Amino acid sequence: MSALRRKLGDEYQVVSTSASGAGLPPPRAAPRGKRQRFVDKNGRCNVQHGNLGGETSRYLSDLFTTLVDLKWRWNLFIFILTYTVAWLFMASMWWVIAYMRGDLNKAHDDSYTPCVANVYNFPSAFLFFIETEATIGYGYRYITDKCPEGIILFLFQSILGSIVDAFLIGCMFIKMSQPKKRAETLMFSEHAAISMRDGKLTLMFRVGNLRNSHMVSAQIRCKLLKSRQTPEGEFLPLDQLELDVGFSTGADQLFLVSPLTICHVIDSKSPFYDLSQRSMQTEQFEIVVILEGIVETTGMTCQARTSYTEDEVLWGHRFFPVISLEEGFFKVDYSQFHATFEVPTPPYSVKEQEEMLLMSSPLIAPAVGNSKERNSSVECLDGLDEVGTKLPSKLQKITGREDFPKKLLRMSSTTSEKAYSMGDLPMKLQRISSVPGNSEEKLGSKTTKMMSDPMSQSVAELPPKLQKLSGGGRMEGNLPPKLRKMNSDRFT
């Protein structure tokens, strides 16, 4: 434990989430009732179809798939029953032919040629069928050329036997080689974890392959099952939402040689955008994980599934590393496959974190929005023109000139554009460039009076030498002509 703390730090606490792992179980809230799952941990879908009515005939139309989907006990029962019935039926046909020809009574007559030699009762007819069907050929019972009906039955028996063998043996072979058994060697972690990774809140779970044979073109997908109600009032009991686990970046295509940690970044597009540690105690959801790939040995598509309910998502945990470098190879320790340890994680949702960040940081106007601000200033200008024309004549006389608001807005928009353009400059250059006297000398006295207060503040922040040159806010007037020209060429 001391070596682990030196490696990971003192603030981390190792927690084992498996029954066999060492350590204390993670602290959880008060236990709830038994959670009804849509997909079990072993991948079985907990869904039953009922009241099909006349739709059950569709199962008989696809009889081969129906037999493959049956359980093993029903497959073995149908396999034995089919062969038993077929053998008894064909043996009865041979016995009927011998009975109708009278071969049963003349079986021991050497001068009589029967349809099938040495068939004188039903057991002997059954043995003849088995010898013919299994191509054993003991040589004691055989068909003769004096029986055309026996030849026709022999051909029918060969065709029917080949069909039954192909159907049942093929069904058993496919059922034994089903990729469902390959999915048994694909492991998922018992719990999912939420913690910070690369500065972002991330939902993580682990997947591993126990076999040395690879899964070709392995791809993983995640679905969030959660009940919701639409704005129109429709209730969706199991609404399926997609969880992005790297579809846009290609991270969902797995090279599943060693255990991998699958990540879902929680952002504004994630369904967990409002999820926090506190709200997770009252939420009800289920995360269904689907891993698909091609089995390298058989070339068949395999699918493994599992699910995580809200009780199986650990907030503020991270998975324990399982890969270590040995002499000439990498070793995977599956005893720590399900183990997690606690890490410092903010208990707030991503939405709450963004709101707190906006409240704590000052508002800074981006330089990219200059064109938008100019368009908005022009729209405001047009709107004020309409307002100015609607004013009474007395108020228009008080303003002195009817077009005064329009010019004033133009001057203020010019000043704001200059402020946005200067926002990209360093602070010292912003302070120097904020001194009036460049292109603003042509503005009216009213605008100079309005801008005198912020300009005096910017001059007050200058060094003492520059304040002396500024002359109380009139820096450009005291500069020599050459410096004044260089300054105007530099900042205009």
Secondary structure as GFF3:
##gff-version 3
##sequence-region A 1 492
A	DSSP	alpha_helix	2	8	.	.	.	ID=ss1
A	DSSP	beta_strand	13	15	.	.	.	ID=ss2
A	DSSP	three_ten_helix	53	56	.	.	.	ID=ss3
A	DSSP	alpha_helix	57	61	.	.	.	ID=ss4
A	DSSP	alpha_helix	63	69	.	.	.	ID=ss5
A	DSSP	alpha_helix	72	101	.	.	.	ID=ss6
A	DSSP	alpha_helix	122	133	.	.	.	ID=ss7
A	DSSP	alpha_helix	148	176	.	.	.	ID=ss8
A	DSSP	three_ten_helix	182	185	.	.	.	ID=ss9
A	DSSP	beta_strand	186	188	.	.	.	ID=ss10
A	DSSP	beta_strand	192	197	.	.	.	ID=ss11
A	DSSP	beta_strand	200	209	.	.	.	ID=ss12
A	DSSP	beta_strand	215	229	.	.	.	ID=ss13
A	DSSP	beta_strand	235	243	.	.	.	ID=ss14
A	DSSP	beta_strand	253	254	.	.	.	ID=ss15
A	DSSP	beta_strand	260	265	.	.	.	ID=ss16
A	DSSP	three_ten_helix	279	281	.	.	.	ID=ss17
A	DSSP	beta_strand	286	295	.	.	.	ID=ss18
A	DSSP	beta_strand	301	309	.	.	.	ID=ss19
A	DSSP	three_ten_helix	310	312	.	.	.	ID=ss20
A	DSSP	beta_strand	313	315	.	.	.	ID=ss21
A	DSSP	beta_strand	317	319	.	.	.	ID=ss22
A	DSSP	beta_strand	323	325	.	.	.	ID=ss23
A	DSSP	beta_strand	330	332	.	.	.	ID=ss24
A	DSSP	three_ten_helix	334	336	.	.	.	ID=ss25
A	DSSP	beta_strand	340	342	.	.	.	ID=ss26
A	DSSP	alpha_helix	350	360	.	.	.	ID=ss27
A	DSSP	three_ten_helix	367	369	.	.	.	ID=ss28
A	DSSP	alpha_helix	370	390	.	.	.	ID=ss29
A	DSSP	alpha_helix	393	398	.	.	.	ID=ss30
A	DSSP	alpha_helix	404	422	.	.	.	ID=ss31
A	DSSP	alpha_helix	427	433	.	.	.	ID=ss32
A	DSSP	three_ten_helix	440	442	.	.	.	ID=ss33
A	DSSP	alpha_helix	445	460	.	.	.	ID=ss34
A	DSSP	alpha_helix	464	470	.	.	.	ID=ss35
A	DSSP	alpha_helix	475	478	.	.	.	ID=ss36
A	DSSP	alpha_helix	481	491	.	.	.	ID=ss37
###
